[in-house]
C-alpha cells in the first residue's frame, strides 16, 4: 500500500489569519524559533501498490476541483514512502 499526499497552502499573497494567530502565540508560550507561520491542509490518500501515472493524474484533478480552491490556494501532489 502506498500513500499519495496532497499539501494545500494559501498563495503567498493571500492573508493567513490563522497562521498569524499561531505566530503571535508561539512567543507567548516561550517558543522563539519562528519568523512567520502559514497554515495549510494535508490530505493522505492510500492506494494499493505503487501509484500509477493515471492515479496521480486523478488525484491532481481531485485536488484542483475538490481539495483546494485554486483561486487562493496552491497544492502539491507527491508519493510518500
C-alpha positions, 0 to 999 in steps of 0.5 A: 500500500502506498500513500499519495499526499496532497499539501494545500497552502494559501498563495503567498499573497493571500492573508493567513489569519490563522497562521498569524494567530499561531505566530503571535502565540508561539512567543507567548508560550516561550517558543522563539524559533519562528519568523512567520507561520502559514497554515495549510491542509494535508490530505493522505490518500492510500492506494494499493501498490505503487501509484500509477501515472493515471492515479496521480493524474486523478488525484491532481484533478481531485485536488484542483476541483475538490481539495483546494480552491485554486483561486487562493490556494496552491497544492502539491501532489507527491508519493510518500514512502 
